[in-house]
Amino acid sequence: MNSAAKHVKHHMPIACSLSGQELAKRRRELADEIFAQTLRTEELGDGYEFSFSGSPGWAGKLAGMIEAERECCPFLTFALYFEPDGGPISLRVTGPEGAKAFIGEELMPS
């Protein structure tokens, strides 16, 4: 990432653009459809890494989630890692200072 892109990223507000009802619905969807299936969660300095099954369909689910989250939470950074031989898929969600708390509150199931 070039320095101009980093500069813009760090000046984005850490807030979701969804309204109260939309956000509540999205939280339930994420909790039920994605994060309830987490195999492992690792805390990172600037976010979290979540591991999911490498079974068919998960790559698409996670990519769809990332696409939706990029619309309402543009300050977040997402990365997918695929283990060999159909092993687990890891999703890293990170961001600038303050994003880790947001991820813990808004994306992770309570």
GUPA-110617 format. One record per atom (N, C-alpha, C, O): atom name; z, y, x; residue number from 1; residue in one letter. Coordinates in Angstrom, 2 decimals. Example, Ala and Ser with C-alpha at 12.3 -4.5 7.8 and 13.67 -1.06 7.14 Angstrom:
+------+---------+---------+---------+-----+------+
: atom :       w :       v :       u :  nr : rest :
+------+---------+---------+---------+-----+------+
:    N :    7.80 :   -5.69 :   13.19 :   1 :    a :
:   CA :    7.80 :   -4.50 :   12.30 :   1 :    a :
:    C :    7.80 :   -3.30 :   13.20 :   1 :    a :
:    O :    8.46 :   -3.32 :   14.24 :   1 :    a :
:    N :    7.08 :   -2.25 :   12.85 :   2 :    s :
:   CA :    7.14 :   -1.06 :   13.67 :   2 :    s :
:    C :    7.87 :    0.03 :   12.90 :   2 :    s :
:    O :    8.04 :    1.14 :   13.41 :   2 :    s :
+------+---------+---------+---------+-----+------+
***
This chain:
+------+---------+---------+---------+-----+------+
: atom :       w :       v :       u :  nr : rest :
+------+---------+---------+---------+-----+------+
:    N :    0.00 :   -1.16 :    0.86 :   1 :    m :
:   CA :    0.00 :    0.00 :    0.00 :   1 :    m :
:    C :    0.00 :    1.22 :    0.90 :   1 :    m :
:    O :    0.78 :    1.29 :    1.85 :   1 :    m :
:    N :   -0.85 :    2.17 :    0.63 :   2 :    n :
:   CA :   -0.89 :    3.36 :    1.46 :   2 :    n :
:    C :    0.29 :    4.29 :    1.12 :   2 :    n :
:    O :    0.94 :    4.13 :    0.10 :   2 :    n :
:    N :    0.53 :    5.25 :    2.00 :   3 :    s :
:   CA :    1.70 :    6.11 :    1.82 :   3 :    s :
:    C :    1.62 :    6.96 :    0.55 :   3 :    s :
:    O :    2.65 :    7.25 :   -0.06 :   3 :    s :
:    N :    0.42 :    7.35 :    0.15 :   4 :    a :
:   CA :    0.28 :    8.13 :   -1.09 :   4 :    a :
:    C :    0.72 :    7.31 :   -2.29 :   4 :    a :
:    O :    1.41 :    7.83 :   -3.18 :   4 :    a :
:    N :    0.33 :    6.04 :   -2.34 :   5 :    a :
:   CA :    0.72 :    5.17 :   -3.45 :   5 :    a :
:    C :    2.23 :    4.95 :   -3.46 :   5 :    a :
:    O :    2.85 :    4.95 :   -4.53 :   5 :    a :
:    N :    2.83 :    4.78 :   -2.28 :   6 :    k :
:   CA :    4.28 :    4.62 :   -2.21 :   6 :    k :
:    C :    4.98 :    5.88 :   -2.72 :   6 :    k :
:    O :    5.98 :    5.80 :   -3.44 :   6 :    k :
:    N :    4.47 :    7.02 :   -2.35 :   7 :    h :
:   CA :    5.05 :    8.31 :   -2.75 :   7 :    h :
:    C :    5.06 :    8.45 :   -4.27 :   7 :    h :
:    O :    6.07 :    8.85 :   -4.85 :   7 :    h :
:    N :    3.95 :    8.13 :   -4.91 :   8 :    v :
:   CA :    3.86 :    8.23 :   -6.37 :   8 :    v :
:    C :    4.82 :    7.25 :   -7.02 :   8 :    v :
:    O :    5.51 :    7.61 :   -7.97 :   8 :    v :
:    N :    4.88 :    6.03 :   -6.53 :   9 :    k :
:   CA :    5.74 :    4.99 :   -7.09 :   9 :    k :
:    C :    7.20 :    5.43 :   -7.11 :   9 :    k :
:    O :    7.90 :    5.19 :   -8.09 :   9 :    k :
:    N :    7.66 :    6.06 :   -6.05 :  10 :    h :
:   CA :    9.07 :    6.43 :   -5.96 :  10 :    h :
:    C :    9.43 :    7.63 :   -6.82 :  10 :    h :
:    O :   10.62 :    7.91 :   -7.00 :  10 :    h :
:    N :    8.47 :    8.32 :   -7.35 :  11 :    h :
:   CA :    8.77 :    9.46 :   -8.21 :  11 :    h :
:    C :    8.57 :    9.15 :   -9.69 :  11 :    h :
:    O :    8.65 :   10.05 :  -10.53 :  11 :    h :
:    N :    8.30 :    7.91 :  -10.02 :  12 :    m :
:   CA :    8.17 :    7.52 :  -11.42 :  12 :    m :
:    C :    9.56 :    7.37 :  -12.02 :  12 :    m :
:    O :   10.47 :    6.89 :  -11.35 :  12 :    m :
:    N :    9.73 :    7.77 :  -13.26 :  13 :    p :
:   CA :   11.04 :    7.56 :  -13.89 :  13 :    p :
:    C :   11.29 :    6.07 :  -14.12 :  13 :    p :
:    O :   10.37 :    5.31 :  -14.43 :  13 :    p :
:    N :   12.53 :    5.67 :  -13.97 :  14 :    i :
:   CA :   12.90 :    4.27 :  -14.20 :  14 :    i :
:    C :   13.33 :    4.17 :  -15.65 :  14 :    i :
:    O :   14.51 :    4.28 :  -15.98 :  14 :    i :
:    N :   12.35 :    3.95 :  -16.50 :  15 :    a :
:   CA :   12.59 :    3.88 :  -17.94 :  15 :    a :
:    C :   11.43 :    3.14 :  -18.59 :  15 :    a :
:    O :   10.28 :    3.23 :  -18.14 :  15 :    a :
:    N :   11.73 :    2.41 :  -19.64 :  16 :    c :
:   CA :   10.72 :    1.70 :  -20.41 :  16 :    c :
:    C :   10.14 :    2.67 :  -21.45 :  16 :    c :
:    O :   10.88 :    3.45 :  -22.05 :  16 :    c :
:    N :    8.85 :    2.60 :  -21.66 :  17 :    s :
:   CA :    8.21 :    3.50 :  -22.63 :  17 :    s :
:    C :    8.27 :    2.97 :  -24.06 :  17 :    s :
:    O :    7.82 :    3.66 :  -24.98 :  17 :    s :
:    N :    8.83 :    1.78 :  -24.27 :  18 :    l :
:   CA :    8.92 :    1.24 :  -25.63 :  18 :    l :
:    C :   10.03 :    1.94 :  -26.40 :  18 :    l :
:    O :   11.03 :    2.37 :  -25.83 :  18 :    l :
:    N :    9.84 :    2.05 :  -27.72 :  19 :    s :
:   CA :   10.87 :    2.63 :  -28.58 :  19 :    s :
:    C :   12.02 :    1.63 :  -28.74 :  19 :    s :
:    O :   11.91 :    0.49 :  -28.30 :  19 :    s :
:    N :   13.10 :    2.05 :  -29.36 :  20 :    g :
:   CA :   14.27 :    1.19 :  -29.55 :  20 :    g :
:    C :   13.95 :   -0.14 :  -30.20 :  20 :    g :
:    O :   14.36 :   -1.18 :  -29.68 :  20 :    g :
:    N :   13.23 :   -0.13 :  -31.33 :  21 :    q :
:   CA :   12.89 :   -1.38 :  -32.02 :  21 :    q :
:    C :   11.93 :   -2.23 :  -31.20 :  21 :    q :
:    O :   12.09 :   -3.44 :  -31.11 :  21 :    q :
:    N :   10.93 :   -1.59 :  -30.61 :  22 :    e :
:   CA :    9.97 :   -2.31 :  -29.79 :  22 :    e :
:    C :   10.65 :   -2.94 :  -28.58 :  22 :    e :
:    O :   10.34 :   -4.08 :  -28.21 :  22 :    e :
:    N :   11.56 :   -2.21 :  -27.98 :  23 :    l :
:   CA :   12.28 :   -2.71 :  -26.81 :  23 :    l :
:    C :   13.17 :   -3.89 :  -27.18 :  23 :    l :
:    O :   13.22 :   -4.88 :  -26.45 :  23 :    l :
:    N :   13.86 :   -3.80 :  -28.30 :  24 :    a :
:   CA :   14.72 :   -4.90 :  -28.75 :  24 :    a :
:    C :   13.89 :   -6.16 :  -29.01 :  24 :    a :
:    O :   14.29 :   -7.26 :  -28.63 :  24 :    a :
:    N :   12.74 :   -5.99 :  -29.65 :  25 :    k :
:   CA :   11.85 :   -7.13 :  -29.91 :  25 :    k :
:    C :   11.35 :   -7.73 :  -28.60 :  25 :    k :
:    O :   11.33 :   -8.95 :  -28.44 :  25 :    k :
:    N :   10.95 :   -6.87 :  -27.66 :  26 :    r :
:   CA :   10.44 :   -7.34 :  -26.38 :  26 :    r :
:    C :   11.53 :   -8.06 :  -25.59 :  26 :    r :
:    O :   11.25 :   -9.08 :  -24.95 :  26 :    r :
:    N :   12.75 :   -7.56 :  -25.63 :  27 :    r :
:   CA :   13.87 :   -8.24 :  -24.95 :  27 :    r :
:    C :   14.06 :   -9.66 :  -25.48 :  27 :    r :
:    O :   14.23 :  -10.60 :  -24.71 :  27 :    r :
:    N :   14.03 :   -9.79 :  -26.81 :  28 :    r :
:   CA :   14.19 :  -11.12 :  -27.42 :  28 :    r :
:    C :   13.07 :  -12.05 :  -26.98 :  28 :    r :
:    O :   13.31 :  -13.21 :  -26.63 :  28 :    r :
:    N :   11.83 :  -11.55 :  -27.01 :  29 :    e :
:   CA :   10.67 :  -12.36 :  -26.60 :  29 :    e :
:    C :   10.82 :  -12.81 :  -25.16 :  29 :    e :
:    O :   10.60 :  -13.99 :  -24.85 :  29 :    e :
:    N :   11.17 :  -11.90 :  -24.27 :  30 :    l :
:   CA :   11.33 :  -12.25 :  -22.86 :  30 :    l :
:    C :   12.45 :  -13.26 :  -22.67 :  30 :    l :
:    O :   12.30 :  -14.23 :  -21.92 :  30 :    l :
:    N :   13.56 :  -13.04 :  -23.34 :  31 :    a :
:   CA :   14.70 :  -13.95 :  -23.22 :  31 :    a :
:    C :   14.34 :  -15.35 :  -23.72 :  31 :    a :
:    O :   14.64 :  -16.33 :  -23.04 :  31 :    a :
:    N :   13.70 :  -15.44 :  -24.88 :  32 :    d :
:   CA :   13.39 :  -16.74 :  -25.48 :  32 :    d :
:    C :   12.20 :  -17.44 :  -24.85 :  32 :    d :
:    O :   12.25 :  -18.65 :  -24.60 :  32 :    d :
:    N :   11.13 :  -16.70 :  -24.58 :  33 :    e :
:   CA :    9.88 :  -17.32 :  -24.15 :  33 :    e :
:    C :    9.73 :  -17.44 :  -22.64 :  33 :    e :
:    O :    9.00 :  -18.31 :  -22.16 :  33 :    e :
:    N :   10.40 :  -16.59 :  -21.89 :  34 :    i :
:   CA :   10.23 :  -16.60 :  -20.44 :  34 :    i :
:    C :   11.54 :  -16.94 :  -19.72 :  34 :    i :
:    O :   11.65 :  -17.99 :  -19.09 :  34 :    i :
:    N :   12.51 :  -16.06 :  -19.81 :  35 :    f :
:   CA :   13.69 :  -16.19 :  -18.97 :  35 :    f :
:    C :   14.64 :  -17.32 :  -19.35 :  35 :    f :
:    O :   15.46 :  -17.73 :  -18.53 :  35 :    f :
:    N :   14.55 :  -17.83 :  -20.57 :  36 :    a :
:   CA :   15.36 :  -19.01 :  -20.94 :  36 :    a :
:    C :   14.90 :  -20.24 :  -20.17 :  36 :    a :
:    O :   15.63 :  -21.23 :  -20.08 :  36 :    a :
:    N :   13.69 :  -20.18 :  -19.62 :  37 :    q :
:   CA :   13.11 :  -21.32 :  -18.89 :  37 :    q :
:    C :   13.25 :  -21.18 :  -17.37 :  37 :    q :
:    O :   12.67 :  -21.97 :  -16.63 :  37 :    q :
:    N :   14.00 :  -20.20 :  -16.91 :  38 :    t :
:   CA :   14.18 :  -19.98 :  -15.48 :  38 :    t :
:    C :   14.91 :  -21.15 :  -14.85 :  38 :    t :
:    O :   15.96 :  -21.58 :  -15.35 :  38 :    t :
:    N :   14.36 :  -21.67 :  -13.76 :  39 :    l :
:   CA :   15.01 :  -22.75 :  -13.02 :  39 :    l :
:    C :   16.05 :  -22.22 :  -12.04 :  39 :    l :
:    O :   17.08 :  -22.85 :  -11.80 :  39 :    l :
:    N :   15.76 :  -21.04 :  -11.49 :  40 :    r :
:   CA :   16.63 :  -20.44 :  -10.48 :  40 :    r :
:    C :   16.41 :  -18.94 :  -10.48 :  40 :    r :
:    O :   15.29 :  -18.47 :  -10.69 :  40 :    r :
:    N :   17.47 :  -18.19 :  -10.24 :  41 :    t :
:   CA :   17.38 :  -16.74 :  -10.10 :  41 :    t :
:    C :   18.02 :  -16.36 :   -8.79 :  41 :    t :
:    O :   19.14 :  -16.77 :   -8.49 :  41 :    t :
:    N :   17.30 :  -15.57 :   -8.00 :  42 :    e :
:   CA :   17.82 :  -15.10 :   -6.72 :  42 :    e :
:    C :   17.84 :  -13.58 :   -6.73 :  42 :    e :
:    O :   16.84 :  -12.93 :   -7.04 :  42 :    e :
:    N :   18.99 :  -13.03 :   -6.38 :  43 :    e :
:   CA :   19.12 :  -11.58 :   -6.30 :  43 :    e :
:    C :   18.52 :  -11.10 :   -4.98 :  43 :    e :
:    O :   18.83 :  -11.64 :   -3.92 :  43 :    e :
:    N :   17.69 :  -10.09 :   -5.06 :  44 :    l :
:   CA :   17.08 :   -9.47 :   -3.88 :  44 :    l :
:    C :   17.66 :   -8.07 :   -3.70 :  44 :    l :
:    O :   18.33 :   -7.57 :   -4.60 :  44 :    l :
:    N :   17.41 :   -7.45 :   -2.59 :  45 :    g :
:   CA :   17.90 :   -6.10 :   -2.35 :  45 :    g :
:    C :   17.36 :   -5.08 :   -3.34 :  45 :    g :
:    O :   18.06 :   -4.14 :   -3.70 :  45 :    g :
:    N :   16.12 :   -5.28 :   -3.78 :  46 :    d :
:   CA :   15.47 :   -4.31 :   -4.67 :  46 :    d :
:    C :   15.01 :   -4.91 :   -5.99 :  46 :    d :
:    O :   14.17 :   -4.34 :   -6.68 :  46 :    d :
:    N :   15.57 :   -6.07 :   -6.36 :  47 :    g :
:   CA :   15.19 :   -6.71 :   -7.62 :  47 :    g :
:    C :   15.66 :   -8.15 :   -7.69 :  47 :    g :
:    O :   16.76 :   -8.48 :   -7.24 :  47 :    g :
:    N :   14.82 :   -9.00 :   -8.27 :  48 :    y :
:   CA :   15.16 :  -10.40 :   -8.47 :  48 :    y :
:    C :   13.94 :  -11.28 :   -8.28 :  48 :    y :
:    O :   12.80 :  -10.85 :   -8.45 :  48 :    y :
:    N :   14.21 :  -12.53 :   -7.92 :  49 :    e :
:   CA :   13.16 :  -13.55 :   -7.89 :  49 :    e :
:    C :   13.57 :  -14.66 :   -8.85 :  49 :    e :
:    O :   14.69 :  -15.17 :   -8.79 :  49 :    e :
:    N :   12.66 :  -15.02 :   -9.73 :  50 :    f :
:   CA :   12.89 :  -16.05 :  -10.73 :  50 :    f :
:    C :   11.95 :  -17.22 :  -10.46 :  50 :    f :
:    O :   10.77 :  -17.00 :  -10.19 :  50 :    f :
:    N :   12.45 :  -18.44 :  -10.53 :  51 :    s :
:   CA :   11.61 :  -19.62 :  -10.34 :  51 :    s :
:    C :   11.42 :  -20.33 :  -11.68 :  51 :    s :
:    O :   12.35 :  -20.48 :  -12.47 :  51 :    s :
:    N :   10.18 :  -20.75 :  -11.90 :  52 :    f :
:   CA :    9.80 :  -21.45 :  -13.13 :  52 :    f :
:    C :    9.07 :  -22.74 :  -12.78 :  52 :    f :
:    O :    8.65 :  -22.94 :  -11.65 :  52 :    f :
:    N :    8.94 :  -23.59 :  -13.76 :  53 :    s :
:   CA :    8.20 :  -24.83 :  -13.60 :  53 :    s :
:    C :    6.77 :  -24.54 :  -13.18 :  53 :    s :
:    O :    6.19 :  -23.53 :  -13.57 :  53 :    s :
:    N :    6.21 :  -25.42 :  -12.41 :  54 :    g :
:   CA :    4.80 :  -25.30 :  -12.03 :  54 :    g :
:    C :    3.89 :  -26.01 :  -13.01 :  54 :    g :
:    O :    2.70 :  -26.19 :  -12.73 :  54 :    g :
:    N :    4.43 :  -26.42 :  -14.15 :  55 :    s :
:   CA :    3.64 :  -27.18 :  -15.12 :  55 :    s :
:    C :    2.54 :  -26.30 :  -15.74 :  55 :    s :
:    O :    2.64 :  -25.08 :  -15.73 :  55 :    s :
:    N :    1.50 :  -26.94 :  -16.26 :  56 :    p :
:   CA :    0.38 :  -26.19 :  -16.84 :  56 :    p :
:    C :    0.85 :  -25.18 :  -17.89 :  56 :    p :
:    O :    1.74 :  -25.46 :  -18.69 :  56 :    p :
:    N :    0.24 :  -24.04 :  -17.87 :  57 :    g :
:   CA :    0.55 :  -23.01 :  -18.85 :  57 :    g :
:    C :    1.46 :  -21.91 :  -18.32 :  57 :    g :
:    O :    1.40 :  -20.78 :  -18.82 :  57 :    g :
:    N :    2.29 :  -22.21 :  -17.32 :  58 :    w :
:   CA :    3.24 :  -21.21 :  -16.85 :  58 :    w :
:    C :    2.56 :  -20.07 :  -16.11 :  58 :    w :
:    O :    3.00 :  -18.92 :  -16.25 :  58 :    w :
:    N :    1.55 :  -20.33 :  -15.36 :  59 :    a :
:   CA :    0.87 :  -19.24 :  -14.65 :  59 :    a :
:    C :    0.33 :  -18.23 :  -15.66 :  59 :    a :
:    O :    0.46 :  -17.02 :  -15.45 :  59 :    a :
:    N :   -0.27 :  -18.70 :  -16.73 :  60 :    g :
:   CA :   -0.80 :  -17.82 :  -17.77 :  60 :    g :
:    C :    0.29 :  -17.04 :  -18.49 :  60 :    g :
:    O :    0.13 :  -15.85 :  -18.75 :  60 :    g :
:    N :    1.40 :  -17.72 :  -18.81 :  61 :    k :
:   CA :    2.52 :  -17.04 :  -19.47 :  61 :    k :
:    C :    3.06 :  -15.90 :  -18.61 :  61 :    k :
:    O :    3.29 :  -14.79 :  -19.09 :  61 :    k :
:    N :    3.25 :  -16.21 :  -17.33 :  62 :    l :
:   CA :    3.81 :  -15.20 :  -16.44 :  62 :    l :
:    C :    2.83 :  -14.05 :  -16.21 :  62 :    l :
:    O :    3.24 :  -12.89 :  -16.15 :  62 :    l :
:    N :    1.56 :  -14.37 :  -16.08 :  63 :    a :
:   CA :    0.55 :  -13.31 :  -15.91 :  63 :    a :
:    C :    0.50 :  -12.43 :  -17.16 :  63 :    a :
:    O :    0.37 :  -11.21 :  -17.04 :  63 :    a :
:    N :    0.59 :  -13.02 :  -18.33 :  64 :    g :
:   CA :    0.61 :  -12.24 :  -19.57 :  64 :    g :
:    C :    1.83 :  -11.35 :  -19.67 :  64 :    g :
:    O :    1.74 :  -10.21 :  -20.12 :  64 :    g :
:    N :    2.97 :  -11.86 :  -19.23 :  65 :    m :
:   CA :    4.19 :  -11.06 :  -19.23 :  65 :    m :
:    C :    4.05 :   -9.88 :  -18.28 :  65 :    m :
:    O :    4.41 :   -8.75 :  -18.62 :  65 :    m :
:    N :    3.52 :  -10.14 :  -17.10 :  66 :    i :
:   CA :    3.32 :   -9.07 :  -16.11 :  66 :    i :
:    C :    2.39 :   -8.00 :  -16.67 :  66 :    i :
:    O :    2.67 :   -6.80 :  -16.54 :  66 :    i :
:    N :    1.31 :   -8.42 :  -17.28 :  67 :    e :
:   CA :    0.35 :   -7.45 :  -17.85 :  67 :    e :
:    C :    1.04 :   -6.55 :  -18.88 :  67 :    e :
:    O :    0.83 :   -5.33 :  -18.86 :  67 :    e :
:    N :    1.84 :   -7.13 :  -19.76 :  68 :    a :
:   CA :    2.53 :   -6.34 :  -20.78 :  68 :    a :
:    C :    3.57 :   -5.41 :  -20.15 :  68 :    a :
:    O :    3.69 :   -4.25 :  -20.54 :  68 :    a :
:    N :    4.33 :   -5.92 :  -19.19 :  69 :    e :
:   CA :    5.38 :   -5.12 :  -18.57 :  69 :    e :
:    C :    4.83 :   -3.97 :  -17.74 :  69 :    e :
:    O :    5.46 :   -2.93 :  -17.63 :  69 :    e :
:    N :    3.67 :   -4.16 :  -17.16 :  70 :    r :
:   CA :    3.05 :   -3.07 :  -16.37 :  70 :    r :
:    C :    2.69 :   -1.88 :  -17.26 :  70 :    r :
:    O :    2.65 :   -0.74 :  -16.79 :  70 :    r :
:    N :    2.44 :   -2.14 :  -18.53 :  71 :    e :
:   CA :    2.12 :   -1.06 :  -19.47 :  71 :    e :
:    C :    3.34 :   -0.20 :  -19.79 :  71 :    e :
:    O :    3.26 :    1.03 :  -19.82 :  71 :    e :
:    N :    4.48 :   -0.85 :  -20.03 :  72 :    c :
:   CA :    5.65 :   -0.10 :  -20.47 :  72 :    c :
:    C :    6.61 :    0.25 :  -19.34 :  72 :    c :
:    O :    7.44 :    1.15 :  -19.49 :  72 :    c :
:    N :    6.52 :   -0.44 :  -18.23 :  73 :    c :
:   CA :    7.41 :   -0.21 :  -17.09 :  73 :    c :
:    C :    6.59 :   -0.09 :  -15.81 :  73 :    c :
:    O :    6.67 :   -0.97 :  -14.94 :  73 :    c :
:    N :    5.80 :    0.97 :  -15.66 :  74 :    p :
:   CA :    4.86 :    1.08 :  -14.55 :  74 :    p :
:    C :    5.51 :    1.24 :  -13.17 :  74 :    p :
:    O :    4.81 :    1.16 :  -12.16 :  74 :    p :
:    N :    6.79 :    1.45 :  -13.10 :  75 :    f :
:   CA :    7.49 :    1.62 :  -11.83 :  75 :    f :
:    C :    7.84 :    0.29 :  -11.17 :  75 :    f :
:    O :    8.24 :    0.26 :  -10.01 :  75 :    f :
:    N :    7.70 :   -0.83 :  -11.92 :  76 :    l :
:   CA :    8.05 :   -2.14 :  -11.38 :  76 :    l :
:    C :    6.91 :   -2.73 :  -10.57 :  76 :    l :
:    O :    5.74 :   -2.47 :  -10.82 :  76 :    l :
:    N :    7.29 :   -3.55 :   -9.58 :  77 :    t :
:   CA :    6.33 :   -4.29 :   -8.78 :  77 :    t :
:    C :    6.53 :   -5.77 :   -9.09 :  77 :    t :
:    O :    7.66 :   -6.26 :   -9.15 :  77 :    t :
:    N :    5.42 :   -6.49 :   -9.28 :  78 :    f :
:   CA :    5.46 :   -7.91 :   -9.63 :  78 :    f :
:    C :    4.69 :   -8.71 :   -8.59 :  78 :    f :
:    O :    3.66 :   -8.25 :   -8.09 :  78 :    f :
:    N :    5.18 :   -9.89 :   -8.26 :  79 :    a :
:   CA :    4.47 :  -10.79 :   -7.35 :  79 :    a :
:    C :    4.71 :  -12.21 :   -7.82 :  79 :    a :
:    O :    5.84 :  -12.58 :   -8.14 :  79 :    a :
:    N :    3.65 :  -13.01 :   -7.85 :  80 :    l :
:   CA :    3.75 :  -14.43 :   -8.18 :  80 :    l :
:    C :    3.48 :  -15.25 :   -6.93 :  80 :    l :
:    O :    2.57 :  -14.95 :   -6.16 :  80 :    l :
:    N :    4.29 :  -16.30 :   -6.73 :  81 :    y :
:   CA :    4.13 :  -17.22 :   -5.61 :  81 :    y :
:    C :    4.06 :  -18.63 :   -6.18 :  81 :    y :
:    O :    4.88 :  -19.03 :   -7.00 :  81 :    y :
:    N :    3.06 :  -19.37 :   -5.72 :  82 :    f :
:   CA :    2.84 :  -20.73 :   -6.20 :  82 :    f :
:    C :    3.12 :  -21.72 :   -5.08 :  82 :    f :
:    O :    2.49 :  -21.67 :   -4.02 :  82 :    f :
:    N :    4.07 :  -22.63 :   -5.32 :  83 :    e :
:   CA :    4.36 :  -23.67 :   -4.34 :  83 :    e :
:    C :    3.25 :  -24.72 :   -4.39 :  83 :    e :
:    O :    2.64 :  -24.92 :   -5.44 :  83 :    e :
:    N :    2.99 :  -25.40 :   -3.27 :  84 :    p :
:   CA :    1.92 :  -26.40 :   -3.26 :  84 :    p :
:    C :    2.23 :  -27.61 :   -4.14 :  84 :    p :
:    O :    3.38 :  -27.84 :   -4.53 :  84 :    p :
:    N :    1.19 :  -28.35 :   -4.44 :  85 :    d :
:   CA :    1.27 :  -29.62 :   -5.16 :  85 :    d :
:    C :    1.91 :  -29.47 :   -6.54 :  85 :    d :
:    O :    2.69 :  -30.33 :   -6.97 :  85 :    d :
:    N :    1.58 :  -28.39 :   -7.23 :  86 :    g :
:   CA :    2.10 :  -28.20 :   -8.59 :  86 :    g :
:    C :    3.57 :  -27.87 :   -8.65 :  86 :    g :
:    O :    4.20 :  -28.02 :   -9.70 :  86 :    g :
:    N :    4.14 :  -27.42 :   -7.53 :  87 :    g :
:   CA :    5.57 :  -27.08 :   -7.48 :  87 :    g :
:    C :    5.87 :  -25.82 :   -8.26 :  87 :    g :
:    O :    5.01 :  -25.28 :   -8.96 :  87 :    g :
:    N :    7.09 :  -25.35 :   -8.15 :  88 :    p :
:   CA :    7.53 :  -24.18 :   -8.92 :  88 :    p :
:    C :    6.69 :  -22.93 :   -8.66 :  88 :    p :
:    O :    6.05 :  -22.78 :   -7.62 :  88 :    p :
:    N :    6.72 :  -22.05 :   -9.64 :  89 :    i :
:   CA :    6.11 :  -20.73 :   -9.55 :  89 :    i :
:    C :    7.25 :  -19.73 :   -9.50 :  89 :    i :
:    O :    8.16 :  -19.76 :  -10.33 :  89 :    i :
:    N :    7.21 :  -18.85 :   -8.52 :  90 :    s :
:   CA :    8.24 :  -17.82 :   -8.39 :  90 :    s :
:    C :    7.67 :  -16.46 :   -8.78 :  90 :    s :
:    O :    6.55 :  -16.11 :   -8.42 :  90 :    s :
:    N :    8.46 :  -15.71 :   -9.52 :  91 :    l :
:   CA :    8.11 :  -14.36 :   -9.94 :  91 :    l :
:    C :    9.11 :  -13.41 :   -9.32 :  91 :    l :
:    O :   10.31 :  -13.51 :   -9.56 :  91 :    l :
:    N :    8.60 :  -12.48 :   -8.52 :  92 :    r :
:   CA :    9.45 :  -11.42 :   -7.96 :  92 :    r :
:    C :    9.21 :  -10.15 :   -8.75 :  92 :    r :
:    O :    8.07 :   -9.73 :   -8.96 :  92 :    r :
:    N :   10.31 :   -9.55 :   -9.19 :  93 :    v :
:   CA :   10.25 :   -8.27 :   -9.90 :  93 :    v :
:    C :   11.12 :   -7.32 :   -9.10 :  93 :    v :
:    O :   12.33 :   -7.52 :   -8.98 :  93 :    v :
:    N :   10.50 :   -6.28 :   -8.54 :  94 :    t :
:   CA :   11.21 :   -5.34 :   -7.70 :  94 :    t :
:    C :   10.80 :   -3.92 :   -8.06 :  94 :    t :
:    O :    9.92 :   -3.71 :   -8.90 :  94 :    t :
:    N :   11.44 :   -2.96 :   -7.43 :  95 :    g :
:   CA :   11.08 :   -1.57 :   -7.69 :  95 :    g :
:    C :   11.87 :   -0.63 :   -6.81 :  95 :    g :
:    O :   12.61 :   -1.07 :   -5.93 :  95 :    g :
:    N :   11.70 :    0.66 :   -7.03 :  96 :    p :
:   CA :   12.40 :    1.67 :   -6.24 :  96 :    p :
:    C :   13.89 :    1.66 :   -6.56 :  96 :    p :
:    O :   14.36 :    0.91 :   -7.42 :  96 :    p :
:    N :   14.63 :    2.50 :   -5.87 :  97 :    e :
:   CA :   16.07 :    2.60 :   -6.07 :  97 :    e :
:    C :   16.38 :    2.80 :   -7.56 :  97 :    e :
:    O :   15.80 :    3.66 :   -8.21 :  97 :    e :
:    N :   17.29 :    2.00 :   -8.07 :  98 :    g :
:   CA :   17.67 :    2.07 :   -9.48 :  98 :    g :
:    C :   16.97 :    1.04 :  -10.34 :  98 :    g :
:    O :   17.42 :    0.75 :  -11.44 :  98 :    g :
:    N :   15.87 :    0.47 :   -9.85 :  99 :    a :
:   CA :   15.10 :   -0.49 :  -10.64 :  99 :    a :
:    C :   15.83 :   -1.82 :  -10.79 :  99 :    a :
:    O :   15.72 :   -2.48 :  -11.82 :  99 :    a :
:    N :   16.58 :   -2.21 :   -9.77 : 100 :    k :
:   CA :   17.29 :   -3.49 :   -9.82 : 100 :    k :
:    C :   18.25 :   -3.52 :  -11.01 : 100 :    k :
:    O :   18.31 :   -4.52 :  -11.74 : 100 :    k :
:    N :   19.00 :   -2.46 :  -11.21 : 101 :    a :
:   CA :   19.92 :   -2.39 :  -12.35 : 101 :    a :
:    C :   19.14 :   -2.46 :  -13.66 : 101 :    a :
:    O :   19.56 :   -3.13 :  -14.60 : 101 :    a :
:    N :   18.01 :   -1.77 :  -13.72 : 102 :    f :
:   CA :   17.17 :   -1.80 :  -14.91 : 102 :    f :
:    C :   16.70 :   -3.23 :  -15.19 : 102 :    f :
:    O :   16.76 :   -3.69 :  -16.33 : 102 :    f :
:    N :   16.23 :   -3.92 :  -14.17 : 103 :    i :
:   CA :   15.75 :   -5.30 :  -14.34 : 103 :    i :
:    C :   16.87 :   -6.17 :  -14.88 : 103 :    i :
:    O :   16.66 :   -6.96 :  -15.81 : 103 :    i :
:    N :   18.06 :   -6.04 :  -14.29 : 104 :    g :
:   CA :   19.20 :   -6.84 :  -14.74 : 104 :    g :
:    C :   19.58 :   -6.56 :  -16.18 : 104 :    g :
:    O :   19.98 :   -7.48 :  -16.90 : 104 :    g :
:    N :   19.47 :   -5.32 :  -16.61 : 105 :    e :
:   CA :   19.84 :   -4.94 :  -17.98 : 105 :    e :
:    C :   18.75 :   -5.22 :  -19.00 : 105 :    e :
:    O :   19.03 :   -5.68 :  -20.11 : 105 :    e :
:    N :   17.51 :   -4.95 :  -18.63 : 106 :    e :
:   CA :   16.43 :   -4.97 :  -19.61 : 106 :    e :
:    C :   15.62 :   -6.27 :  -19.64 : 106 :    e :
:    O :   15.14 :   -6.67 :  -20.70 : 106 :    e :
:    N :   15.45 :   -6.92 :  -18.50 : 107 :    l :
:   CA :   14.57 :   -8.09 :  -18.46 : 107 :    l :
:    C :   15.31 :   -9.41 :  -18.48 : 107 :    l :
:    O :   14.80 :  -10.40 :  -19.00 : 107 :    l :
:    N :   16.49 :   -9.45 :  -17.92 : 108 :    m :
:   CA :   17.21 :  -10.72 :  -17.83 : 108 :    m :
:    C :   18.02 :  -10.96 :  -19.10 : 108 :    m :
:    O :   18.58 :  -10.04 :  -19.68 : 108 :    m :
:    N :   18.06 :  -12.23 :  -19.52 : 109 :    p :
:   CA :   18.87 :  -12.54 :  -20.72 : 109 :    p :
:    C :   20.34 :  -12.33 :  -20.46 : 109 :    p :
:    O :   20.82 :  -12.54 :  -19.34 : 109 :    p :
:    N :   21.06 :  -11.91 :  -21.49 : 110 :    s :
:   CA :   22.50 :  -11.68 :  -21.32 : 110 :    s :
:    C :   23.27 :  -12.93 :  -21.59 : 110 :    s :
:    O :   24.50 :  -12.93 :  -21.50 : 110 :    s :
+------+---------+---------+---------+-----+------+
***
